[in-house]
């Protein structure tokens, strides 16, 4: 049966390929967007625990956490809470290092726990008006203590090279808060506040209290929180759902159309299969199998295009600097599942039609 | 070449348009262990061609008061006849007289508007059983060979075996066996486009025989072939039928088919022409 399905699909290779390409576009879009979502989640996960914090406080309803803007007064009010052990503000400058747009430059208090946690490998600790560079970025850009690093076209002296163990930090650089705010153009604003909770404090209780007492903010404790909170993520999730539905409808119609034509063209063949004793169910399964085969081919092509295209997508959206698309088994599985579903969805009608054929008429009209 | 006219052998149950009780027909078909078959081959009967024997496994066909319309056009009207086990019946008539419709109804490919077609006493058309009946009882040969263009000769012969759920290896072995029987073993891997018209029809014959049917239905099997090829295909078809003791109903304009059949049925405007529906008699 499978051999017959393959042979029938190869009978009209151009038609099969074009139909498969239609399916591939839908599947590729889904895979690329899922890769983008996962990339956003990874970014968010890295940002939440910057500096060893238990949670990060961001502005609510922002497109993504790096777009958050908080008043400078917030950190003091947070620090007054009994369940907060320490709190330190951060300013995040994205795409600020032209040689490596993925590097993030952090503006942090020189005496805050974020800056103090950095292990200086060479040179001096952070001081006002200067910058310390993560060891990964330093190796990439060949900078060392005494050289200069342009942050948003502001040349800063590199005082030291550090290692923190957090990828985002080691792939970035840290300057003092005031310098970062000056570069950012927002003197009294921060991106987020990193909070370390007092021992024995319930994370969920602290998160709920912050959300309640500081309207307009959100406390993010893990990557899932971050994924849910970023408007970009929500938007992408909704876009994926919409594209899945559109792919199912458009791809399904494409497969239905192709399979229906094929059934009409091959009426005598189906009449013959009935004449030689094939049951209606078996003939229907043949037609359905051809639909699924076409969409599976499309899904395979879609997975390849989606993986290759996801990198291009982040560049096209201008977010390549801090989001790396991440292809997961789930994304590939979902793409494949949608492909198979398109085949099943699109093959049902022609399969049903073929079961309604009277063999004698099919043979006579063939 | 002399035209061969024969009587049906004793016990072949050559009957006219009037149906006989099915119990008798069934008994007849199942109790004969060895059947004496009619002589085959062009004019060979006159020369005393030796009779062959086959196992009595042909099906008994009973067409009872069958009518069928295509839209408003009556295709068959109260057609009524029987075919005994192992008999070869030629059906003839002008274009549009209902020959192919009759064959479709006998083969369970269509449903009569009224009346019944029984094969071995069982109605051939029931929505669920017809496919099984066709698989177990009937082999079809069509004028247009209806081979699947992308499949090799071997795979085309094996198509009915897929429907019967036979495994791949067994399918291939069986198909090759049949191709050998029709003299096309060396063409097994060729697709239909690489075969001549006669070879394609021989592949179609092999396909019709692959499930060892008890009833062979052929609709103009030589209609698209030249005379020489037509004779070869007909020889092959009838010889294969003979070896298996199958019953055969062959729709054909071909005079040779009519000559070599046990009995001739003539359809005229959807009705059997009684005056021409008679056993062929030896001179």
Interface residues (C-beta under 8 A of the other chain):
Chain A: X1 X3 X4 X7 X8 X10 X11 X268 X269 X271 X272 X273 X274 X275 X276 X277 X278 X279 X280 X282 X358 X359 X360 X361 X363 X364 X366
Chain B: X100 X101 X104 X105 X107 X109 X110 X111 X131 X132 X134 X135 X136 X138 X140 X142 X144 X146 X148 X149 X150 X151 X155 X159 X160 X162 X163 X164 X168 X207 X211
